Amino acid sequence: MVNYLPILIFIIVGGLLGIVAQGIGHVFGPKRPSVAKNSAYECGFPALGNARKPFDVRFYVVAILFIIFDLETAFLVPWAVAFRRLGWFGMGAMGAFLGLLVVGFVYEWKKGALEWK
C-alpha cells in the first residue's frame, strides 16, 4: 500500500487545488449581473420557445452515427501500430470489422438517415 501513497497524495492535492481555485474565483470575481448575462444562451439568438420541445429523431441518429464512426478510428490506430505482428489474421479481422461498418453505413444511407428533408 505504501507504493500507492504518492498517487493518493497527488489526487488529494489536485482535488484541493481545483476546489481552492474555484473558491477564490467565486469570492474575488466580479459580480455584475445584467439582463443579457442572465438570459438563456442559444447559439447567439434569443430563445425560440419552450426548451422541453422534443428534437427531431434525425439529430440523435446523426449523433449515434458520428459516435460509431469515431470509434472506428479509435480501433484503427492500435491496429495500425501492431499491423506487422498481427499478420494476415489481423488483416482479416480488421477487414471484417470495416466491412460491417460499411454495411451499416450503406444501410443508414439507403434508409435516408443522412438526408435533411
Buried (B, 14 or more C-beta within 10 A) or exposed (E): EEEEEEEEEEEEEEEEEEEEEEEEEEEEEEEEEEEEEEEEEEEEEEEEEEEEEEEEEBEEBBEEBEEEEEEBEEEEEEBEEEEEEBEEEBEEEBEEBBEEBEEEBEEBEEEEBEEEE
